[in-house]
Amino acid sequence: MKIHEAKTEHIWIIQSLSSRVWPHTFREILSEQQIAYMMDMMYSDQALENQMKELNHHYLLVEEQGEYLGYVSYELDYKGKPWTKVHKIYVLPSTQGKGVGRLFIEAVGKIAKEYGNLELSLNVNRYNKAVDFYKRMGFEIIGNEDIDIGNGFLMEDFILNKKL
Ligand SMILES: CC(C)(COP(=O)(O)OP(=O)(O)OC[C@H]1O[C@@H](n2cnc3c(N)ncnc32)[C@H](O)[C@@H]1OP(=O)(O)O)[C@@H](O)C(=O)NCCC(=O)NCCS
């Protein structure tokens, strides 16, 4: 498995992966309408370009034998603090449980630590079983957050962090 940094020319790969992972992950947690709304908000060409060019989100892809298996995005110095925010981490359903998620968290943790950040921070839906993955990776729940994302939709999240 290899990790590649994704740039704007790789946006189509992120979109292709998200369209396969997102509905699978959230079909029992969110309505179809909310999934479509959030995917447009986070994965349109414009949204991804904005994240990469203006918001300093870095994207990594894992590839094996020419096939892309997942992506992670992160932001150093989140909100001016010495924290790295993991914005997204998604692995294809057929590849989950085979170490890609661990590879991503370890890679981002290493980059963040070398940069000088002290913690990884992230939000996860409170009903997502990924919460247990994060605990396994050494994260702790430090709070709850309900975020109004418009159109009557809410993100019901835990906030987690991991000291580096
Ligand atoms: C959550 C996700 C990123 C984890 O990646 P993954 O490649 O499946 O996880 P890994 O195989 O690297 O697992 C790493 C460790 O966590 C454990 N783990 C993984 N998923 C787990 C779960 N749901 N519950 C408990 N432990 C879990 C593994 O057993 C493994 O432990 P070990 O290395 O000590 O043996 C991936 O499953 C995924 O993309 N899920 C759907 C999308 C999602 O929910 N993303 C998070 C949004 S906030």
Ligand as a Chemical Component Dictionary entry (heavy atoms), coordinates in Angstrom:
data_LIG
# 
_chem_comp.id                   LIG 
_chem_comp.type                 NON-POLYMER 
_chem_comp.pdbx_formal_charge   0 
_chem_comp.three_letter_code    LIG 
# 
loop_
_chem_comp_atom.comp_id 
_chem_comp_atom.atom_id 
_chem_comp_atom.alt_atom_id 
_chem_comp_atom.type_symbol 
_chem_comp_atom.charge 
_chem_comp_atom.model_Cartn_x 
_chem_comp_atom.model_Cartn_y 
_chem_comp_atom.model_Cartn_z 
_chem_comp_atom.pdbx_ordinal 
LIG C1  C1  C 0 -13.597 3.952  10.359 1  
LIG C2  C2  C 0 -12.597 3.510  9.294  2  
LIG C3  C3  C 0 -11.902 4.739  8.704  3  
LIG C4  C4  C 0 -11.533 2.603  9.954  4  
LIG O1  O1  O 0 -10.624 2.163  8.982  5  
LIG P1  P1  P 0 -10.334 0.607  8.762  6  
LIG O2  O2  O 0 -9.336  0.498  7.677  7  
LIG O3  O3  O 0 -11.617 -0.110 8.601  8  
LIG O4  O4  O 0 -9.704  0.227  10.180 9  
LIG P2  P2  P 0 -8.365  -0.633 10.453 10 
LIG O5  O5  O 0 -8.487  -1.927 9.746  11 
LIG O6  O6  O 0 -7.149  0.189  10.159 12 
LIG O7  O7  O 0 -8.478  -0.870 12.020 13 
LIG C5  C5  C 0 -7.529  -0.386 12.958 14 
LIG C6  C6  C 0 -7.844  -0.979 14.311 15 
LIG O8  O8  O 0 -9.142  -0.533 14.755 16 
LIG C7  C7  C 0 -9.999  -1.654 14.970 17 
LIG N1  N1  N 0 -11.335 -1.304 14.453 18 
LIG C8  C8  C 0 -11.663 -0.917 13.189 19 
LIG N2  N2  N 0 -12.990 -0.659 13.108 20 
LIG C9  C9  C 0 -13.478 -0.909 14.346 21 
LIG C10 C10 C 0 -14.779 -0.846 14.911 22 
LIG N3  N3  N 0 -15.841 -0.446 14.185 23 
LIG N4  N4  N 0 -14.927 -1.179 16.225 24 
LIG C11 C11 C 0 -13.872 -1.565 16.984 25 
LIG N5  N5  N 0 -12.612 -1.647 16.500 26 
LIG C12 C12 C 0 -12.424 -1.315 15.197 27 
LIG C13 C13 C 0 -9.400  -2.802 14.170 28 
LIG O9  O9  O 0 -9.761  -4.037 14.730 29 
LIG C14 C14 C 0 -7.922  -2.505 14.261 30 
LIG O10 O10 O 0 -7.403  -2.952 15.490 31 
LIG P3  P3  P 0 -5.902  -3.573 15.535 32 
LIG O11 O11 O 0 -5.069  -2.803 14.534 33 
LIG O12 O12 O 0 -5.485  -3.349 16.924 34 
LIG O13 O13 O 0 -6.082  -4.989 15.148 35 
LIG C15 C15 C 0 -13.280 2.703  8.156  36 
LIG O14 O14 O 0 -13.844 1.525  8.694  37 
LIG C16 C16 C 0 -14.330 3.468  7.417  38 
LIG O15 O15 O 0 -14.026 4.117  6.411  39 
LIG N6  N6  N 0 -15.599 3.415  7.871  40 
LIG C17 C17 C 0 -16.683 4.046  7.198  41 
LIG C18 C18 C 0 -16.519 5.545  7.101  42 
LIG C19 C19 C 0 -16.491 6.220  8.448  43 
LIG O16 O16 O 0 -17.308 5.980  9.307  44 
LIG N7  N7  N 0 -15.511 7.148  8.583  45 
LIG C20 C20 C 0 -15.349 7.936  9.787  46 
LIG C21 C21 C 0 -16.183 9.159  9.679  47 
LIG S1  S1  S 0 -15.926 10.251 11.040 48 
# 
loop_
_chem_comp_bond.comp_id 
_chem_comp_bond.atom_id_1 
_chem_comp_bond.atom_id_2 
_chem_comp_bond.value_order 
_chem_comp_bond.pdbx_ordinal 
LIG C1  C2  SING 1  
LIG C2  C3  SING 2  
LIG C2  C4  SING 3  
LIG C2  C15 SING 4  
LIG C4  O1  SING 5  
LIG O1  P1  SING 6  
LIG P1  O2  DOUB 7  
LIG P1  O3  SING 8  
LIG P1  O4  SING 9  
LIG O4  P2  SING 10 
LIG P2  O5  DOUB 11 
LIG P2  O6  SING 12 
LIG P2  O7  SING 13 
LIG O7  C5  SING 14 
LIG C5  C6  SING 15 
LIG C6  O8  SING 16 
LIG C6  C14 SING 17 
LIG O8  C7  SING 18 
LIG C7  N1  SING 19 
LIG C7  C13 SING 20 
LIG N1  C8  SING 21 
LIG N1  C12 SING 22 
LIG C8  N2  DOUB 23 
LIG N2  C9  SING 24 
LIG C9  C10 SING 25 
LIG C9  C12 DOUB 26 
LIG C10 N3  SING 27 
LIG C10 N4  DOUB 28 
LIG N4  C11 SING 29 
LIG C11 N5  DOUB 30 
LIG N5  C12 SING 31 
LIG C13 O9  SING 32 
LIG C13 C14 SING 33 
LIG C14 O10 SING 34 
LIG O10 P3  SING 35 
LIG P3  O11 DOUB 36 
LIG P3  O12 SING 37 
LIG P3  O13 SING 38 
LIG C15 O14 SING 39 
LIG C15 C16 SING 40 
LIG C16 O15 DOUB 41 
LIG C16 N6  SING 42 
LIG N6  C17 SING 43 
LIG C17 C18 SING 44 
LIG C18 C19 SING 45 
LIG C19 O16 DOUB 46 
LIG C19 N7  SING 47 
LIG N7  C20 SING 48 
LIG C20 C21 SING 49 
LIG C21 S1  SING 50 
# 
